[in-house]
Amino acid sequence: MASRLTKYLTENGYINTSVQKGGIPGVSGCLEHATMIGEAIQRAKSERLNLDVLWLDLANAYGLVPHEMIQLALRMYHVPEVIQVMLDDYFSGFRMRFSTNNYTTNWINLEVGIAMGYTISPILFVMAMEVILKAAEGSAGPANLGGGCSMPSLKAFMDDTTIICSKEDETRRMLTRLDDLMSLCRMEFKPKKSRSLSIRRGKVDEATIFTVAEQQIPTVSQEPVKSLGRWYDSSMKDTRNIKTRF
């Protein structure tokens, strides 16, 4: 079922692989995303452009996806009803209970969470995230990288979401939209694990601060970040990545 569902979603264009590359067989998204984000930063530096890059970390990603959201995605993407029913039966069997030395609760039906380790879990997570990404993508236009080059303002690899915008107001609008959507789905980003980099006229701007979940996002100047195997810091150089590789 996992391979058939993946094939159905990709062949019908329901998963935008220019934005979301995680969990899709045959798509080397980790390397491609990291390379494109690194290239965007280097172009902003050399062309003296404005650019905001926000690396957002989703808290307990698999564990907080609402089952209702998965069913919504299945309906949105016109997945055959027989598959919807099978998956609904599958998730309705998720239960838990608590025990102490002298008491055990009744079984409780779980309404959130995708089980790790099952072959169908990655594509279900990607499908649910795609609903959020599509709802947010209109909040900002493509990032201007100079020389007629541009890049989608959202990049995602499973639960790693990156915002790339040329205009600060669009960055804030996109961040607010994503934050609101996550709250609506009873999910949230982790501010302490997220990072921001703001470039103004080719140089790092320390004054620009972003917040998510009502908390400030640390900048890469304060705490460098490693995302998809690549390090980012305020130097905007690849020295650390080259040393790591060799």
C-alpha positions as CSV (number, residue, x, y, z in Angstrom):
1,M,0.0,0.0,0.0
2,A,2.9,2.4,0.8
3,S,4.4,2.2,-2.7
4,R,1.0,2.4,-4.4
5,L,0.0,5.4,-2.4
6,T,3.4,7.1,-3.1
7,K,3.1,6.4,-6.8
8,Y,-0.5,7.7,-6.9
9,L,0.4,11.0,-5.1
10,T,3.5,11.7,-7.1
11,E,2.1,10.8,-10.5
12,N,-0.9,13.0,-10.0
13,G,1.2,15.9,-8.8
14,Y,-0.2,16.1,-5.3
15,I,3.3,16.2,-3.7
16,N,5.3,19.3,-4.9
17,T,8.8,17.8,-5.0
18,S,10.3,21.3,-5.6
19,V,9.3,22.0,-2.0
20,Q,9.0,18.7,-0.2
21,K,11.6,16.1,-1.0
22,G,11.6,13.9,2.1
23,G,10.0,10.5,2.0
24,I,9.8,10.3,-1.8
25,P,11.7,7.3,-3.3
26,G,14.1,8.3,-6.1
27,V,14.3,11.9,-5.0
28,S,17.7,12.8,-3.5
29,G,16.2,15.7,-1.5
30,C,18.7,16.0,1.3
31,L,21.7,16.9,-0.8
32,E,19.7,19.0,-3.3
33,H,18.0,21.1,-0.6
34,A,21.2,21.7,1.3
35,T,23.0,22.7,-1.9
36,M,20.2,25.0,-3.0
37,I,20.0,26.8,0.4
38,G,23.8,27.1,0.5
39,E,23.8,28.5,-3.0
40,A,21.1,31.0,-2.2
41,I,23.1,32.4,0.8
42,Q,26.3,32.6,-1.4
43,R,24.4,34.5,-4.1
44,A,22.9,36.9,-1.6
45,K,26.4,37.5,-0.3
46,S,28.1,38.0,-3.7
47,E,25.3,40.0,-5.3
48,R,24.7,42.2,-2.2
49,L,21.1,41.1,-1.9
50,N,18.6,40.9,1.0
51,L,17.7,37.4,2.1
52,D,16.1,35.8,5.2
53,V,16.6,32.1,5.9
54,L,14.8,30.4,8.7
55,W,15.4,26.8,9.7
56,L,12.4,25.5,11.6
57,D,12.4,22.4,13.8
58,L,9.1,20.7,14.4
59,A,8.5,19.3,17.9
60,N,7.9,15.6,18.1
61,A,6.9,15.5,14.5
62,Y,5.6,12.0,14.0
63,G,4.1,11.9,17.5
64,L,1.8,15.0,17.1
65,V,0.3,14.5,13.6
66,P,-3.5,14.4,14.2
67,H,-5.3,11.4,12.6
68,E,-8.0,13.7,11.5
69,M,-5.5,15.6,9.5
70,I,-4.4,12.5,7.7
71,Q,-8.0,11.7,6.8
72,L,-8.4,15.3,5.6
73,A,-5.3,14.9,3.3
74,L,-6.6,11.5,2.0
75,R,-9.9,13.2,1.0
76,M,-8.2,16.3,-0.5
77,Y,-6.0,14.1,-2.7
78,H,-9.0,12.0,-3.8
79,V,-7.4,8.8,-2.5
80,P,-9.8,5.9,-3.1
81,E,-12.4,5.4,-0.3
82,V,-11.4,1.8,0.3
83,I,-7.9,3.0,1.2
84,Q,-9.3,5.8,3.4
85,V,-11.4,3.2,5.3
86,M,-8.4,0.8,5.7
87,L,-6.2,3.6,7.2
88,D,-9.1,4.8,9.4
89,D,-9.4,1.3,10.8
90,Y,-5.6,1.1,11.2
91,F,-5.4,4.4,13.3
92,S,-8.5,3.5,15.3
93,G,-6.6,0.7,16.8
94,F,-4.0,3.1,18.4
95,R,-4.7,2.9,22.1
96,M,-2.8,3.2,25.3
97,R,-3.3,3.0,29.1
98,F,-1.3,3.8,32.2
99,S,-0.6,1.7,35.2
100,T,0.7,2.4,38.7
101,N,1.4,0.1,41.6
102,N,-2.3,0.1,42.6
103,Y,-4.3,1.4,39.6
104,T,-4.6,0.9,35.8
105,T,-6.6,3.2,33.6
106,N,-9.1,2.1,30.9
107,W,-7.8,2.0,27.4
108,I,-7.6,5.4,25.7
109,N,-8.0,5.9,22.0
110,L,-5.2,8.0,20.6
111,E,-6.1,10.8,18.2
112,V,-2.6,11.8,17.2
113,G,0.6,10.2,16.2
114,I,2.1,8.2,13.3
115,A,3.9,5.0,14.3
116,M,7.6,4.9,13.5
117,G,9.0,2.0,11.6
118,Y,6.0,1.2,9.4
119,T,6.6,1.4,5.7
120,I,3.5,3.6,5.1
121,S,4.4,6.1,7.9
122,P,6.8,8.4,5.9
123,I,4.3,9.0,3.0
124,L,1.5,9.6,5.4
125,F,3.6,12.2,7.2
126,V,4.6,13.8,4.0
127,M,1.0,13.9,2.8
128,A,-0.1,15.6,6.0
129,M,2.7,18.1,5.9
130,E,1.9,18.9,2.3
131,V,-1.6,20.1,3.4
132,I,0.2,22.7,5.7
133,L,2.8,23.7,3.1
134,K,0.2,24.3,0.4
135,A,-1.9,26.4,2.8
136,A,1.2,28.5,3.5
137,E,3.0,28.8,0.2
138,G,0.9,31.8,-1.0
139,S,2.2,33.9,1.9
140,A,5.4,34.9,0.0
141,G,6.7,35.0,-3.5
142,P,9.9,33.3,-4.7
143,A,13.1,34.5,-3.3
144,N,15.1,36.8,-5.6
145,L,18.6,35.5,-6.0
146,G,19.7,38.0,-8.7
147,G,20.6,37.4,-12.4
148,G,17.0,36.3,-13.1
149,C,17.3,33.4,-10.6
150,S,14.7,32.7,-8.0
151,M,13.8,30.0,-5.5
152,P,10.5,28.8,-3.9
153,S,10.1,30.5,-0.5
154,L,9.5,27.1,1.2
155,K,11.8,24.1,1.3
156,A,10.9,20.9,3.3
157,F,12.5,17.6,4.0
158,M,10.2,15.6,6.2
159,D,9.9,17.7,9.4
160,D,12.7,20.1,8.5
161,T,11.1,23.2,7.1
162,T,13.1,26.2,5.7
163,I,11.8,29.6,4.8
164,I,13.7,31.6,2.2
165,C,12.5,35.1,1.4
166,S,14.0,38.3,-0.1
167,K,11.6,40.6,1.7
168,E,11.4,40.8,5.5
169,D,7.6,41.4,5.5
170,E,7.1,38.3,3.4
171,T,9.3,36.3,5.8
172,R,7.3,37.4,8.8
173,R,4.0,36.7,7.0
174,M,5.1,33.2,6.0
175,L,6.4,32.5,9.5
176,T,3.2,33.7,11.1
177,R,1.1,31.6,8.6
178,L,3.1,28.5,9.3
179,D,2.9,29.1,13.1
180,D,-0.9,29.6,13.0
181,L,-1.4,26.5,10.8
182,M,0.7,24.4,13.2
183,S,-1.2,25.6,16.2
184,L,-4.5,24.8,14.4
185,C,-3.2,21.3,13.9
186,R,-2.1,21.1,17.5
187,M,1.5,20.9,16.4
188,E,4.3,23.4,17.1
189,F,7.8,24.5,16.1
190,K,10.6,24.4,18.7
191,P,12.1,27.9,18.9
192,K,15.3,26.8,20.7
193,K,16.1,24.2,17.9
194,S,15.2,26.6,15.1
195,R,17.6,29.2,13.6
196,S,17.5,32.4,11.6
197,L,20.0,34.1,9.2
198,S,19.2,37.6,7.9
199,I,21.3,39.1,5.1
200,R,21.0,42.8,4.2
201,R,22.9,44.0,1.1
202,G,25.1,41.0,1.3
203,K,26.0,41.2,5.0
204,V,24.7,39.5,8.1
205,D,22.2,41.7,9.9
206,E,22.2,40.9,13.6
207,A,19.3,43.3,14.3
208,T,16.6,41.3,12.6
209,I,14.9,39.0,15.0
210,F,12.1,36.5,14.4
211,T,9.8,34.7,16.8
212,V,7.8,31.5,16.6
213,A,5.5,30.0,19.3
214,E,5.9,33.4,21.1
215,Q,9.6,32.8,21.6
216,Q,12.7,34.3,19.9
217,I,14.5,32.2,17.3
218,P,18.3,32.1,17.9
219,T,20.4,33.5,15.0
220,V,23.2,31.4,13.4
221,S,25.5,34.1,14.9
222,Q,24.4,33.0,18.4
223,E,24.3,29.3,17.7
224,P,25.4,27.8,14.3
225,V,23.1,25.2,13.0
226,K,23.6,21.9,11.1
227,S,20.7,21.2,8.7
228,L,20.6,18.2,6.3
229,G,24.3,17.6,6.9
230,R,25.4,21.1,6.2
231,W,26.6,23.7,8.7
232,Y,25.5,27.4,8.6
233,D,27.0,30.2,10.6
234,S,27.4,34.0,10.4
235,S,30.6,33.7,8.3
236,M,28.5,32.5,5.3
237,K,31.5,30.4,4.3
238,D,31.8,26.7,3.5
239,T,35.0,26.2,5.5
240,R,33.4,24.2,8.2
241,N,31.6,22.0,5.7
242,I,34.8,21.3,3.8
243,K,36.7,20.4,6.9
244,T,33.8,18.1,7.9
245,R,34.0,16.3,4.6
246,F,37.7,15.9,4.4
